[in-house]
Amino acid sequence: MAKESIQQDRNFDDLARRFKKNIYGGLKGDIRLAVLERDCKAHLPVYPSASNPVKAWRILDAGGGQGQFSLQWAKAGHDVVICDISAEMLKLAEEPIKTLNLENKITLVHSSIQDLHLHLNGKNQFDFVICHAVMEWLQEPQQLLPCLLDYLAPGAFLSLTFYNVHSLIYKNLLRTNFKKIINQDYGGSRGSLTPINPQNPAQVLEWVRQLPLSTLCHSGIRVFHDYIFNEEHRAREPDTLLQLELEFSQQEPYRSLGRYIHLLLQEHNK
């Protein structure tokens, strides 16, 4: 099968609905949100379920697509900008925004992250930037963090998730797809939801260390769920599975096997 091009950033116009179902739907999506919410509640002064919220934050969901994570922040009274290069992904975001009457709290911007500043009327800095599952779809992933840094106000926070190449290697080893490992054939096929540039967490952490960013939290997302190949077994005890995912998500060696890695970062000394 033809490989997805790595010569350009991925636009999900053609896969928007499939992306919504396969990435954010069901137990996979529940695990993802549970880890993100746990990490934010533990380390941020503001989070959606806070009983005594401080002043409203200005939040950017960079490459946010349908805004599954940022919608809850808007519901809590914060002002959210969602940008994405996929018009179809943004269309899917419109329905829940209207259903929840959040039109006055969320601004949708059809733009790449790199060009977003052209649409912000000089209001380029945010208290919190969310960038989930974007880095692995970029032609030049290393350029993402410096770009996001420009949108962070002094002392602001960044929630970053990326697809972990180690999880892909391990899953292929378990499936005895040895040729993929020998050829280091990790990029997804055309039309696949496997990204073009799965990332090595050690490399991303090194990029973080080169920037004025402090790491507050480092978690794995889906550290064992995806290795349960029998779907019936996967669905047997969903509540227990989710609780164990949370328990092991910050413990090695399980964290390093997460399908995604979550880093919660804070800007300093910019």
Helices and strands as residue ranges (DSSP letters): H 16-24, H 26-43, E 58-62, H 70-75, E 79-84, H 87-99, E 106-110, G 116-119, E 126-132, G 135-137, G 141-143, H 144-149, E 152-163, H 165-174, H 178-182, H 201-209, E 213-221, G 225-227, H 231-234, H 238-248, G 255-257, E 260-267
